[in-house]
Amino acid sequence: MSVSTMSPPISVATGSARWFQLVLGLVAMMSISSPQYVWTLFTKPLQTSLGASLPAIQITFSLLIVLQTFFSPLQGYLIDKFGPRFLIALGCVMSGAGWVATAYISTLSGLYLTYGLLCGLGTGIVYVGIVGLMVRWFPDRRGFATGMVAAGYGFGAILTTFPIDTMIKASGYQHTLVVFGLVLAVVGALAALAMRMPASTDVLPAPAVMTGSKDVKPGAMIRTPVFWLMFAMMTMMSTGGLMIISQFAAFSRAFGVADVVVLGMAALPLALSIDRITNGLTRPFFGWVSDRIGRENTMAIAFLMEAVAVTAMLLCRNDALLFALLSGVVFFGWGEIFSLFPSTLTDTFGTKHATTNYGVLYMAQGIGSVLGGPLAALLHDVTGTWMPVFIIIITMDTLTGLLAFFALKPLRKRYAAA
């Protein structure tokens, strides 16, 4: 590995171009965030319209996440091969079209094929494509840039949640899906059509942290221990975080704090509001920190901080205010996985195949989504308590934080020297 302390001067044109690309990436990410983050607003009207049970409706959401993540290696390969402009625009259109088509379906299978399949594949293309683009444009601020666009995916729904909720109540869910599906598709596609890869004439700064000098293909990457260590670490962090996300309302009710009024709000919606903010802010923040003190050092700090916060939240589970505030700290220690892991991966395996490589690693999030919610619910049903779930989360957070510093850091150094 090499650490560059001197960067070549960056031209004004290149400097402006890459920040413009970051803004475009942020806009496109925001345009595809609503299918995931406002899904809950559509469940009840869809249930009524289709005459289906809630579990049957919720399969749609699982399909959305699974298709978004498990097809990401293929999507990343296509973007690396054909460029980001058309494919990211296509992903934005597919995501919006999924909403428009959902407005006209009358069966559960139709819902799965429109909202689940179209939105899932569309958002997956956009997500991995934009992350792959940012790691190329910002070698010196890789963590910050990927954190910003990842935060856009979380924050985008803040702009649409209330308008969508208002329109559903005023005009119905079908009209709302058509209007917002078209608007978000157009906005995202227009942003994507102005995107481009860095050209040979773009002089970019050297990386600011420990990086490798090799461009490694996905096939070679998956034969290295360092990749599988990162994959295992991201899987553990995804699983633990999604255990909390999927069951947060359930265990806050079990602890008797969900409906306790603090700061003028019930503790549960207050906690969820805080969590959404901290889960977005952590991505550029810890990405920025990692650009300065190194990826593994930052991972160790963030993951161990989450372990401490989950422990404190458990110990303070009977205090509604502390429970809500500590939940924000928990998510501040979790959401940065979406900036730290793609940055570390690109630092290690190079930029040439960055989008495809991240698509392979991003499958760890898919495994976490499959394991997190069901595993937490199963443990609770078997034991009758949430304690085993918290113990597993704390253990995985602690283990991953220690692995970052004591295993990943030396292993990356040895890999580069080989």
N, C-alpha and C positions, 0 to 999 in steps of 0.2 A: 504494500500500500504506500501511497505517497500523500504527503500533506503539503499543499501549496500555500505559501504565505504571500506570494507576489502574484497578482493577477494582471494580465495584459489590459491595457486601457480599452474600455468599451466605447464604441462610437455613440454619438448622440442618436443616430438613426436606429442602431441596434437596441440601444437602451430604451427608446420609446416603443419600438416594435415589440419587445418582449413584455413590457408592462401592458401594452394594448392586448397582447395575447392572453395575459393573465385576466384582464377584465372580461374578455370574450369567454374565457373558460368559466369564469365565475357566473356570468349570465346564463350560459348553457346549462351549467350544473343546477342553478336555481330553477330553470325551466323544467327539469325532469324530477324535481324533488317531491312534487305534490302527490303523484300516484302512491308513494310509500307513506308520506307523513300526514296526509289528510284522508287516508283510506277509511279511518274510523267514522268519518262523517257520512260515508255512503253505505255502511253496513246495514243500518236499520231500514232505510228506504229500499235497498236491494232485497233485503229479507222479505219485506212486505210485498214488493212487486213480483218476486219470483216464487213466493210461498215456500221458501226454504228455511231450514234451521240455521242458527248462527254458526255452528261448527262447519256446516257445508259451505256457507258463505266465506268463512275464514280460510278455507283451503286456497282461495284465490290469493290471499296475501302470502301464504307459504310459497305458492307457485311463483309469485312475483319475485321474492327474494332468492329462491333457488335458481330460477332461470337467469336472474341478474348476475349471479356469482358463478355458477357452474359452466356457463358458456363463455366466460370471460377470456379463457386462453385462446379460443378460436376468434373471438372478436378482436382481441389484442393483435393476433397474427394478421388479420385482415387489415387492420389500421396500420401496422408496421409495413405491410406490403404495398398498400394502395394509397396511404396518406390519410390524414385526419379529416380533411374538409368534408368530403362527400359522405363518409361513413358516420361521422358524428352528426351531421345534418340529418342523415337517414334515421339515426337513433332517436333524435328529437321528434321527427315526424312520426315514427312508429309509436313512441310514447304518447304523443297527443292523439294519434289515430286510435290507440287502444281505448282512450276515454270516449272519443266520439262513437266508436263502434259499440261500446258498452251501453250507450244510451238506447240502442235499438235491439238489444238481445232480449230473449224471453225465456231462456233456459239456463240452468247452472253450467252446462257444458259450454254454452256461448259465453258466459261470464269468465270461465277459465281461459278460453281461447282469446278473448279480447283484453280484459284487464290483466289477467295473469300472464298470458304468453306475449302479447304485443308490448305491453308496458314493461314486462320483465326483460325481454331481449333489448328493447329500445334503451331503457335506462342503463343496462349493462354496457352497451356499446359506448354510450356517452361517458359514463363514469371512468372506465379504464382508458378510453381514448384521451380524455382531458388530463388525467393524471400522467399518462405516458408523455403527453405534450409538455407539461410543466417541468418534468424532471430533465427534459432536454434544454428548455429555454433558460432554466435557472440553476446551473451547476453550482453556483456560489451560494444560492439561497433555496436549495432543493426542498428542505424541510418546510420552510415558510411558504413557498409557492404551492406545494401540494396540500399543505394545511389550509391555505386560503380557499382553494377550490373545493376541498372536502368540506370545509365549513359552509360554503355556498350550498352544498347539497342538503345540509341540515337546516340552514337558515332560510332557504328559499320559501319553504312552506309557511314561514311567519307572515310573508306578504300576501299569501293566498288563503290562509285558513279562514279568516273572518269574512272576506268577500264571498268565498265559496259557501260557507255556512249560511250567510244572509241570502244568497241566491237560491240555495236549496229550499229554504223556508218560503221564499217569495214565489219562485217559478218552478220548483220541482227539481229532482236530482238529474233527470234526463236532459233538460235544457241546460243545466249547469255543466254537465259533462261535455256537451257539445261546444258551448261557448268557451270554457276554459281549455278544453282539449285543442281547439283551433288556435286560440291565443298563444298558449304555451308552445305548441308545435312551431308556429311561425316565428316567435321570438327566439327560440332555441336554434332553429334552422338558420335564421339570418346571422346569428352570432357565429355559428359553425362555419358558414360559407366564407367568413373572413379569416378563418384560422389557417395557419401554415406551419410547417416544420422549419426549424432554423436552417438557413441556407449556408453554403460554403463561404459567402461573403460576410456573414454575421460573425463578428469577433466577440466571443463571450468570455466572461471571467473564468478563471480556473476554479475548481472546487475548493471550498474553504475548510473541508474536513477530510478525514482519512478516506481515500478512494483508491480503486484499482485502476489498472491501465488496460484491462482486457475487456473486449466486447464478447460476451458469452451467449451462445444460442440456448434456447429453452431446453433442448434435448441434453446438452452438456450440463446446463445448470442443475437439472433435477438429478444428476448423478453425483452431486457434491454434498458432503455432510453439512456445509454451512447453509445451504438452501433449506434442507430438511429441519435444521434447528430453527431457522426463522419461521418455517411453516408451522412447526409444533408450537412455537411461542405465540404466533398470531392466532392459531386455533384456540389455545388456552385462554388468551385474552378475550377473543370474540365470544367464546362459550360463556365465560364468567360474566361478561358485560351483558350479554343477551339473556342470561338467567335473571339478572336484575331487571332489565327493561321489560321482559315479557311477564314477570310476576310481581312487578312493583306494587300495583294496586292491590293484589291479593295479599301480600304479606304486610302491607301497611294497614289493611283492614284487620288482619289477624292480630296485629300488635295493638289495635284499638286507637290508632292515631289518625286514620284516614279522614274522618269527619270533624276532628277537633279544629276549631277556628283559631288561627294564629295570624297576626298581622292583617286582620280583616278578611282572610280567606281560609277555606278548609285546607288542612295540611296536605292532602293528596294533590289537588290541582296546583297549590303553591309549589310543592316539590317538583311536579312535572314541568312547571314553567321555569323554575330555576335550572332544572336538569337540561332542558332544551338549550338554554343560553350557554351554560358551562360546557356542554357537549360540543357546541360550535366553537366557542372561544378557545378551547384547549388545542384545537388542531393547528391553527397558525401560531399560537403562543409556543407550544412545545416544539413545533417545527423550527421556529426562529431560535429557540434555545439550543436545539440540536445542531444548528448551523454554526454555533459558537463553541460548544463544549463537547461535541461529538454525539453520534446517535446512541451508542450503547450506554454512555453515561446518563443521557437524558431518559432512556428507557428505564434504567434502574431507578432513577428518581421518581418518575411518573408512576410506574407499576407498584413500587413499594409504598408510595403515597396513597394509591388506591387501596392497597391492602390495609393500611392503617385506618383510612377513612371508613371502609366497610366494617372493620372491627369496632370503631367508635360508633358508627350508626347502629350496629347491633346492640352495643352496650347502652346506648341512649334511646332504644326503641320505644320507651314509654314516654319520652318527652317529644311532643309533636313538633315544636319549633326546631330543636336540635336535630331531630330526625330529618326534617325537610332541608335544613341547611347542609347537613352532612351528606345528604344524597347528591347535592350539587358538587361537593368535593369529590365524591365517588366518580361522577361522570366527567369531572375535570381530569381525573387520572385515567380515564378509559378512552375517551374519544380521540386522543392523539395517536392511537394505533394507525389511523388512516393517513397520517402524515409521516410518522417515523418509519413504518415498515416499507412503503414504496421508496422512500429516500434511501434507506439502508440497502435495499435490494439493488437499486440503480448504482449506488456507490460501489457495490461489490461486483456486479456483473455487467456494468457499462450501459451506455445509452442506445446503442444500435438496435437492440431487441427489447428495449425497456417496456414497451406497451404489452407485448406478448408475455414477457417474463412476469410483469406484475399481474397479468391476467391469471397466470398459473398460481401465484401466491394468493391472489384474492379469493381463490376457492376456499381458503381457510375460513373466511367470513361465512361462506355458505355452509361449511361444516358446523360452525358455531351456531348458525341459525337453526339448523336441524337438531343439534344437541341441546342448545341452551334452554329453550322453553319447555320442550317435552321432558327432558331429563330433570329439570327443577320440579315440574309438576309431579313426575313419577316419584321422586324422592319424598316429596311432601305427602303424597298419598300413601306410600309404604310406611313412613315413620310417624306421620301425624304431626309433624313439626317442620318449621323452616330452618332449624339449626343446621342440619347436615348440608343444606344448600349454601348457607353462609360460610360454613367451614371449608367447603370445596372452593368457593370463590376466593376466600382469603388465601388458601393454600396455593391455588394457581397463580394469583397475583404475586405472591411472595416468591414462588419458584421462578416465574418468568422474569421478575426483576433481578434476581440473583443470576439467572442464566445469561441475561443481557451483559452483565459486567464480567462474570467469571468464566463464561463459556463462549458467547458469541464474539466478544471483543478479541480474545486471543485467536479464536478459530479463523476470523476474517483476516487477521494479520498473517497467519500461516498460509492461508489460501492464496493470498496475494504474492507471497514470497516463493511459492512452489513453482 
